[in-house]
């Protein structure tokens, strides 16, 4: 499988299961309605686990532009592949969100609260204080990328130049648990996007889909879950480089 195709598939699976658990918890008349934040955090952790398990051995399962950029800065990923990875991740995020909408279509039609519908696509803060919202996304993504840098096993391309990251089942479990921990501890302020593709891709899908009674896609907030995670990933890479051998 082509590594870019793998990133598309992995990110689509991530969003399908991650946004799927949000839809299950907040949309009307679902079996999981009202299950709460622990269910959402666990669902996102398991979503990462499944996505990484499926494509980790092909592309490294970055499934997140902040991870791809952080790994490249840390010398664990080839810069030449970063743009292609991000494009594939964005496309996967859009596709995964569309599938969630089709899967839960009767429940979207039964839900009369546009804010809840938007929440199944993208993140938003419970208290809108943009400097603090930015800090939350930065810190949470810093934890994610720094932990990934410390727990993944690098390997070299056959030419011995480009370094990438391989993730097997143990690596998938580790990353899934990291995301679960971040959700439980740091997710209550902004919904912890910690991934520009996970937020922007579905936000685009929300803007394009013919959802009954939908609101605007909150584009005024959208830079926060894009820039915050990228800055957090960069800081994690710089710290990793500062203390690596």
C-alpha positions, -999 to +999 in steps of 0.1 A: +000+000+000+012+035-008+022+055+023-001+084+013-030+061+007-023+046+041-024+080+058-057+087+041-072+054+053-057+058+088-071+093+092-105+083+079-107+055+104-096+078+132-123+103+124-149+076+117-145+061+151-136+093+170-163+115+156-185+084+157-183+081+195-191+118+198-222+113+176-232+083+196-230+103+228-246+136+218-271+129+190-307+122+198-321+087+201-288+068+199-280+038+222-251+058+237-269+091+242-256+108+274-228+084+280-205+113+289-169+125+286-152+093+297-169+074+268-158+101+244-122+101+257-121+063+256-136+062+221-110+086+208-082+066+224-095+034+208-099+052+175-062+061+175-053+025+184-073+010+156-061+036+130-024+031+140-029-007+141-043-007+105-017+015+088+012+019+112+035-005+094+029+012+061+031+049+067+040+051+104+004+062+111+010+098+117-027+106+110-020+141+122-001+170+106+013+181+139+029+147+143+043+147+108+058+181+112+071+173+147+087+141+135+103+159+106+118+186+128+131+159+151+148+142+122+126+111+123+107+118+091+116+130+056+106+166+049+100+157+013+069+136+024+054+161+048+032+179+023+019+147+008+011+133+043-008+164+053-028+164+021-037+127+026-046+134+063-069+163+054-087+143+027-091+114+051-105+137+078-132+150+053-141+115+041-143+100+076-167+128+087-189+123+057-192+086+066-201+094+102-229+117+089-242+090+066-240+064+093-259+085+118-282+103+093-315+095+110-301+107+143-288+139+128-323+144+114-338+138+149-314+163+167-327+198+170-296+214+186-272+227+159-244+231+185-245+194+192-245+186+155-214+208+150-197+190+180-198+157+161-177+173+134-152+196+151-141+210+184-151+241+203-143+255+237-167+254+266-155+288+276-144+310+246-112+326+257-090+323+227-055+328+243-063+301+268-079+279+242-048+282+221-026+273+252-048+242+259-043+229+223-006+237+224+000+219+257-021+189+249-004+184+215+030+190+231+023+160+254+011+139+225+041+146+202+067+144+229+054+111+241+053+098+205+089+109+200+100+091+231+080+058+226+082+051+189+110+031+172+127+048+143+140+029+112+158+040+081+147+039+045+168+015+023+189+044+012+198+051+048+188+088+046+152+093+054+141+084+089+105+074+095+086+058+124+073+023+125+045+014+148+034-022+155+006-034+178+025-023+210+031+011+195-006+014+186-016+006+221+009+031+235-004+060+213-040+051+220-034+052+257-016+086+254-046+100+236-070+085+262-050+101+290-049+135+272-087+134+267-094+126+304-070+151+318-067+179+293-097+176+270-124+193+290-116+229+279-115+228+241-124+192+233-087+185+226-084+186+188-046+180+191-048+173+153-055+199+126-067+173+101-091+158+127-107+193+132-104+211+099-113+182+077-146+175+094-153+212+098-151+214+060-174+184+057-199+202+081-198+233+059-205+212+027-230+186+038-268+192+036-274+188+073-309+196+084-310+228+105-273+232+108-256+263+121-224+280+107-192+260+110-176+284+135-147+294+112-137+322+136-125+296+161-109+272+135-074+287+136-070+276+172-071+238+166-049+243+136-021+266+148-021+254+185-013+218+177+013+227+152+031+249+177+028+223+204+043+197+180+072+220+172+080+227+208+079+189+215+104+183+187+127+211+199+127+197+235+133+162+221+163+175+201+177+194+231+179+163+252+185+135+227+219+119+223 
